[in-house]
Structures are given as structure tokens and as C-alpha cells.
Amino acid sequence: MTIELTESQRQAIREHPASPIVLRDPATEARYVLIPAQMYGRMRALFTDDAFAVEEAYALMDQVAMNEGWNDPALDAYERVDPRKKQ
């Protein structure tokens, strides 16, 4: 469902483009938050009942680590001086 913004909502978005806009229903006093669709798309999983399986993120976490240099042979020196490992 899509509804049109009011002029006051458009003005609030222009004045605070990086902030969520809080809307109040004067009849019920309920409050709602207006955010850009792109931001909602990134947060959408937080609003579902689907169980999050961290295992699904392992491959991505590994890729990020590799991109940040965790596979750099120079870091092997830290493995040799790890105080938790028995020498």
C-alpha cells in the first residue's frame, strides 16, 4: 500500500534528510516513524519473525576478513606470540 506524503511531511524530510520523521496520529496518539525505503530495506529483517541463522553469514564474514588483510602472512607473527597458546 502506498499513500501520498502531505506537504508538512515533505517539508520535514527536506529539513531533516538524514533523520527518521516521527508521525503522530492525533486521534489515537499512536506514533509512527517515516524512513526512506532504502533504509527500511536494510532493516527489514529486524521486523520479521524469521529465525536468523548466523551460519548463513559465515561466508560473508570470511570474505570481509580476507579483504581486510587477515590472510596476510605478516600476521602469522601474532600466532607465534599468542599468550594463550602453550609454547
Secondary structure as a PSIPRED ss2 file (coil, helix, strand):
# PSIPRED VFORMAT (PSIPRED V4.0)

   1 M C   1.000  0.000  0.000
   2 T C   1.000  0.000  0.000
   3 I C   1.000  0.000  0.000
   4 E C   1.000  0.000  0.000
   5 L C   1.000  0.000  0.000
   6 T C   1.000  0.000  0.000
   7 E H   0.000  1.000  0.000
   8 S H   0.000  1.000  0.000
   9 Q H   0.000  1.000  0.000
  10 R H   0.000  1.000  0.000
  11 Q H   0.000  1.000  0.000
  12 A H   0.000  1.000  0.000
  13 I H   0.000  1.000  0.000
  14 R H   0.000  1.000  0.000
  15 E H   0.000  1.000  0.000
  16 H C   1.000  0.000  0.000
  17 P C   1.000  0.000  0.000
  18 A C   1.000  0.000  0.000
  19 S C   1.000  0.000  0.000
  20 P C   1.000  0.000  0.000
  21 I E   0.000  0.000  1.000
  22 V E   0.000  0.000  1.000
  23 L E   0.000  0.000  1.000
  24 R E   0.000  0.000  1.000
  25 D C   1.000  0.000  0.000
  26 P C   1.000  0.000  0.000
  27 A C   1.000  0.000  0.000
  28 T C   1.000  0.000  0.000
  29 E C   1.000  0.000  0.000
  30 A C   1.000  0.000  0.000
  31 R E   0.000  0.000  1.000
  32 Y E   0.000  0.000  1.000
  33 V E   0.000  0.000  1.000
  34 L E   0.000  0.000  1.000
  35 I C   1.000  0.000  0.000
  36 P C   1.000  0.000  0.000
  37 A H   0.000  1.000  0.000
  38 Q H   0.000  1.000  0.000
  39 M H   0.000  1.000  0.000
  40 Y H   0.000  1.000  0.000
  41 G H   0.000  1.000  0.000
  42 R H   0.000  1.000  0.000
  43 M H   0.000  1.000  0.000
  44 R H   0.000  1.000  0.000
  45 A H   0.000  1.000  0.000
  46 L H   0.000  1.000  0.000
  47 F H   0.000  1.000  0.000
  48 T C   1.000  0.000  0.000
  49 D C   1.000  0.000  0.000
  50 D C   1.000  0.000  0.000
  51 A C   1.000  0.000  0.000
  52 F C   1.000  0.000  0.000
  53 A C   1.000  0.000  0.000
  54 V H   0.000  1.000  0.000
  55 E H   0.000  1.000  0.000
  56 E H   0.000  1.000  0.000
  57 A H   0.000  1.000  0.000
  58 Y H   0.000  1.000  0.000
  59 A H   0.000  1.000  0.000
  60 L H   0.000  1.000  0.000
  61 M H   0.000  1.000  0.000
  62 D H   0.000  1.000  0.000
  63 Q H   0.000  1.000  0.000
  64 V H   0.000  1.000  0.000
  65 A H   0.000  1.000  0.000
  66 M H   0.000  1.000  0.000
  67 N H   0.000  1.000  0.000
  68 E C   1.000  0.000  0.000
  69 G C   1.000  0.000  0.000
  70 W C   1.000  0.000  0.000
  71 N C   1.000  0.000  0.000
  72 D C   1.000  0.000  0.000
  73 P H   0.000  1.000  0.000
  74 A H   0.000  1.000  0.000
  75 L H   0.000  1.000  0.000
  76 D H   0.000  1.000  0.000
  77 A H   0.000  1.000  0.000
  78 Y H   0.000  1.000  0.000
  79 E H   0.000  1.000  0.000
  80 R H   0.000  1.000  0.000
  81 V C   1.000  0.000  0.000
  82 D C   1.000  0.000  0.000
  83 P C   1.000  0.000  0.000
  84 R C   1.000  0.000  0.000
  85 K C   1.000  0.000  0.000
  86 K C   1.000  0.000  0.000
  87 Q C   1.000  0.000  0.000
